[in-house]
Amino acid sequence: MNQVIYDSRGGNTRKVAEAIAEELGVAAEDVGAASLGPADGVVFLGSGCYGGKPGEQMVKFIEANDFLGRRVALFGTSAGGAGSEVKAMEAAVKEKGAEVPGKYFCKGQMAVIFSRGHPNPADIDAARKFAREMAGL
């Protein structure tokens, strides 16, 4: 069973998570209330970028769970769209034994000035495509 877990303060990553979850036919879960399900399927983990890093709750979630043998697809949003939060999550889950078959990141609006209008429809469509590719659909 595929699973989508996200950490989002401003709502950008939540929008991407919901698009991925909808594509997979599952519910997106806020990291604060999530727990890892069965090891079959792909776990999609996503976070916004806060000071160049993933959200604190996502970091704690990764630290608290065993990813040995799991397939973990990563996604994120940031004003710059550089993906440093995704790279940090990748290092953390790989250290805990996960296989990372793919990553997706896009710009996310910060306040009303930076990356205004993101994630936009093209970003959401790309997230949906990413979900299908990672889940083998």
Secondary structure as UniProt FT lines:
FT   STRAND          3..7
FT   HELIX           12..24
FT   STRAND          28..30
FT   HELIX           31..33
FT   STRAND          42..48
FT   TURN            51..52
FT   HELIX           56..64
FT   TURN            68..69
FT   STRAND          71..78
FT   HELIX           84..95
FT   TURN            96..97
FT   STRAND          103..107
FT   TURN            111..113
FT   TURN            115..117
FT   HELIX           121..135
//
